[in-house]
Amino acid sequence: MLPHLGLPELLLILAIVVLLFGVNKLPRLGRGIGEGIRNFKESLRSGESSPTPPNDDARGDSSSATPRDR
C-alpha cells in the first residue's frame, strides 16, 4: 500500500530539495528536468512514427550519419 502524500509531506520534500540544491539552482534544475521529459516524449513519438532501419554497414563507420535536428 502506497502512502498518500499530503501538504506537510510535500513541504518537507521541497525544503530538503532547497537545502540540497540551493535557491539559485532550482530554476536550472527545473529547466533541465523539463527538457529531459520533453526529449523523452519526443523520442517516443518519433520511434512510433518512423522506425530506424538497422545499420547494414559492415565497417561500422557512422561518419555518413547526420546529426539530429534540435
Residue pairs with C-beta under 8 A, 6 or more apart in sequence:
5 13
17 26
18 26
21 29
55 62
